[in-house]
Amino acid sequence: MQDIIKEYGPAMITVVVIGAIILLVSGLIGSDGTSVVGQAFQRLLESFFTSSMT
């Protein structure tokens, strides 16, 4: 068991950290425009395209 942890420990930690980051980002952004970050990003894009058209 100790050999497995020595060999694959850093890879397992990396997988766990990447998974946590993906969960955090998907939780903040959400699946639609109802989340706080999603709404801010939507307003940012709308204002960018509105100001670039004029």
C-alpha positions as CSV (number, residue, x, y, z in Angstrom):
1,M,0.0,0.0,0.0
2,Q,2.8,2.4,0.8
3,D,4.4,1.7,-2.6
4,I,1.2,2.5,-4.3
5,I,0.9,5.8,-2.4
6,K,4.5,6.7,-3.2
7,E,4.0,5.9,-6.9
8,Y,0.5,7.3,-7.6
9,G,0.0,9.8,-4.7
10,P,0.8,12.9,-6.7
11,A,-1.3,11.8,-9.6
12,M,-4.3,11.1,-7.3
13,I,-3.9,14.5,-5.6
14,T,-3.9,16.1,-9.1
15,V,-7.0,14.3,-10.1
16,V,-8.8,15.3,-6.9
17,V,-7.7,19.0,-7.2
18,I,-8.8,19.2,-10.9
19,G,-12.2,17.6,-10.0
20,A,-12.7,20.1,-7.2
21,I,-11.9,23.0,-9.5
22,I,-14.4,21.8,-12.1
23,L,-17.1,21.4,-9.4
24,L,-16.3,24.9,-8.0
25,V,-16.5,26.5,-11.4
26,S,-19.6,24.7,-12.5
27,G,-21.2,25.6,-9.2
28,L,-20.4,29.3,-9.6
29,I,-21.3,29.6,-13.2
30,G,-24.2,27.2,-13.1
31,S,-25.9,25.5,-16.1
32,D,-27.8,28.6,-17.2
33,G,-27.9,32.4,-16.7
34,T,-29.6,32.2,-13.3
35,S,-26.4,32.2,-11.2
36,V,-24.6,35.4,-10.1
37,V,-21.5,34.8,-12.2
38,G,-23.6,33.7,-15.2
39,Q,-25.7,36.8,-15.1
40,A,-22.7,39.1,-14.8
41,F,-21.0,37.3,-17.7
42,Q,-24.2,37.7,-19.8
43,R,-24.4,41.4,-19.0
44,L,-20.8,41.8,-19.9
45,L,-21.2,40.2,-23.3
46,E,-24.4,42.1,-24.0
47,S,-22.8,45.4,-23.2
48,F,-19.7,44.5,-25.2
49,F,-21.7,43.7,-28.3
50,T,-24.1,46.7,-27.8
51,S,-21.2,49.2,-27.6
52,S,-19.3,47.6,-30.5
53,M,-22.3,47.9,-32.8
54,T,-22.7,51.7,-32.2
